[in-house]
Amino acid sequence: MTKKELEDKLDELKSDYVRIQSDLDKLVYVRGRASSAEEQLIRLEKEIAEVRRQLEEFE
């Protein structure tokens, strides 16, 4: 992947993270099942960390 592709992927992952975090807040508020959203956030955190690590290799 190029540096630009990694930066674009990082932006997309961050956007997904914010959206899911908002969904999780709503689920918690209405006492819904939040475990799925929590799992998605954990997965996204790992992906974000990996993309950041790859970006550091370019610098």
Residue pairs with C-beta under 8 A, 6 or more apart in sequence:
1 9
1 54
3 55
3 58
6 51
6 54
6 55
6 58
7 55
9 51
10 48
10 51
10 52
10 55
13 44
13 47
13 48
13 51
14 48
16 44
17 41
17 44
17 45
17 48
20 37
20 40
20 41
20 44
21 41
23 37
24 34
24 37
24 38
24 41
26 32
27 33
27 34
27 37
28 34
